[in-house]
Amino acid sequence: MADGPKKIFAGAHIRHLRQSQRLTQAQLAQKLGISTSYINQIENNQRSLSAAVILGLVDQFDFNLSGLILDDSGKIAVELQDVLSDPVFADLKVLRQELKVAANNTPNLTEAFLHLYKVFQSTRTQLGQVDNALPGSESSVAPLPYEEVRDYFHRKDNYIDELDLAAESFTESLGRSRADRVDAIAAHLQDRHGVQIALGDGPSLRSFETSTRKLHLNVGSSRATRLFQMAYQVGLLEQAGLMENLLDSAGFHTPDAREVCRMTFANYFAGAVILPYARFASRAAALRHDLDRLALEFGASREQVCHRLSMLQRPGQKGVPFFFVRVDRAGTVTKRHSATSFQFTRFGGSCPLWNVHQAFESNQDILTQLATTPDGMGYLCLAFAKSAPRTSATEMPRKYAIGLGCEISHADRIVYADTLDTSDPARFDPIGTSCRICERGDCSHRAVPPIARRIRIDHNARRAVPFQIDD
């Protein structure tokens, strides 16, 4: 199941570069020392970029390589497939290869289609048609502003360079050992902003009184949680201008989405303070992504470590690209980020064969799973359960499952894969995004038919699934 080196297809990037320089294909070919037919094949994604061509682009045009490295056409193709799973497109049958061609060859048109769908979805929500047209599991499970912010971070590979650098600089400025960072940040808030820390009980994890300059933290929270909430407050107080500029450039469609993103920016800053990029990325690689050892070394929680691992996408210092997800007991995704092609559905539930759902049955042990998605991509999936502390005896306990995963090509860098046979295809569980998208015809756990396929009912035979999917 090991994947070979990934080829870089960047037809849209090269075409845009050529047109912006007002060059013909022949003129660009001459500058790069290759044939005109080669340029034509590159622009139509029939050939990948060779090392010589990439070096020529950098030399001749000071070409920004991050545009190639961060090319998210694979993600866009999955997002298109997810959008087309909306029952409004039930009568259409679009092949997966068509989606990949559209994402690679016409990225601007694809972006326009996705934007148009978001406008349609917003209008449908405002008119109150979602619950009527998509009852039950097919209604939107998250407020539209949250979806817009998630899309923004998805396009950014869950990495915001300016905020990350600011958080790293702040951590270095504390000048104290990691063991007493809670005291260090408390002293910083007091000296720099006149903010006092007060511990108390109640439903809030954090509450800031602007009149008294008191930051109330829940005494029942873990030390890692209190550290995070203090760093969150520092972000709001000291990075307000940067956040405002980032929000302006994001161009959100509603004030609600803007405020959700402001909160997410502050969360991002806090996570980057607790787990500063360069130091954390270095230790993660050295420890081969041992979650418990990283949590112990940085005074963080497992969830914080997993979340941060999904954010290590700094150009020139990239870590393993992970996806991260948090699911509640009802199967609702409450957090999700992905630096991989792995995508989470908006309509219907996720695959029951995915180990993140089995984590609720474990005793917070880390479960491992080798899995393949319908596109043939192999993944190493980790999952564990997490319980939030109660604030009183009458409060119902909150329990979540955390999922973390990466493409199988990175398995040799992950300690949890050491006991797994990644070379045997039989060891990989076939999972899907959701039943409505997954086209596997032989799954006994299928809940509903795939939208793009017809079904047959055999009245003389009954299997685990009451229908058969036509080839």
Steps between C-alpha positions, in 0.01 A plus 500: 500500500801735505458794266779620270617861467212727413512665157424870480235595243463878488345584165286783630794658684725489193229633268431787740872579521539499121196719441602746772840534326327543161692208354400244238558133570793508257658798679462338842644174366802687363565664839483164677699313236229249419270431206173681432315168503636434850358834621166416340492163675594661836223760471248226426625287792608224266857515634635584844770756575854369490766626739668682210180682408440603863856635528450687172179660628675616817801632307307677224195628686582478874211252509342441843537128567246510784234536233594152381567347839169621638302411186168379639337372183464160662310654790283703263410184308387336825310815594326496162403138557367590844293787360363276224379259770235760587167340398433799273752339260351151534417470129857579390778248466843664498803273483779545754752550219289788364524672837879465506527640147279797593699574816832482315414668170238760595568594864339846472182359349496231767537761774214697343278189506583430866429863587169486313405187693577675829273789398229250410545320831478828688181599319348159560581525870354850529177387334465216746507235227781285641296316760213444257703395198769309690336346806685310767862418429511702179445839656796721564658401832700819550412869478595654167754744653694208645503329160634815336780528756583130466523544124737794550734299721474200268625713210782630720610143583407589860810721525496880550860614469467846654323375812735205537811721484347747745423220748850358466653843559281551809605163645867584452449838667380340824854390574401229747509123496201308369430362849362829632331646191172547688676728748696668220188590299316606816787737581499628142126575512544682830808703401402581141121535523416529870299178480465290814427126498218374725405133542139409569225253417206533266416401142759721326853387415602864460332830577666841460359806677607808307405736786705329773766351267446159659535176306293230669609141433318185606671333794385162373686536171828324440825698506525458122151648454575797726823564311309494172233743624764745627683486167164555326453822700852615406410446135187715527686778678823509299413369154174687441646707216647198322177307539303794359723512191466125448123524536486782245698297248288187559189673365237313702142543387340558839595675826434171682762319292745782569454467877523121488831539317623759752439241773675235288798732446531546878478122547767457233730750674452327836581159357812638333613655831468172687666304218737743321556398141875439458553333837185289482557392139855397584397295804204346316734372232759380754238317709333366185172665600456320831192686627544428870869589509433826316215585736720432803797694366299812406248492785214467255206266456483223242232692311715814491792296366284341229351833400843659474637211292235577238633859477868436421492631143751787512669535158852361519435338840205273431421211727301188417164611352232375740124519516341567841140450607298507823165316512235492772299193599223589254753485216502877450836641389577787739853572373669409174816599318684330219838555335434185293255401227289331770171685514202509736147493365243777550200278425436177690716321754857380461599139435421263792812294414726794587672437835411843638154360578645196677703726731197557726516131593866521604647613829671805348751265334639612165349281227681446170349420162625460145229620263439569133252749358309438173759699303761236592691720747634321807499659845632431848220597740536555875206547736436532872222609735509812714276598792456862602503552880165559670441822687237343727351162592180582309671581171482237228856399405627616161693244300666539162702289260812651348623384160843566349634359176745532213561345161666160522811631320593672829448190718873444552510835686223397743582281800150348504558335162798295618287196584281526188561328167454790260614291202204261513186635327288253699587690820321815378135554593290648216345818638313782327413862558130421538254253353355761266840560339661156537447277196611172659241240407598222740484678838274332755500816716344724235210710631372665179578458127757720327336790319673435168405131472178310436385219731321168453265323741504121501169390653622139516811566708586717800853600600631730773430792264148475349605616151772436245693771317507478121841491333 
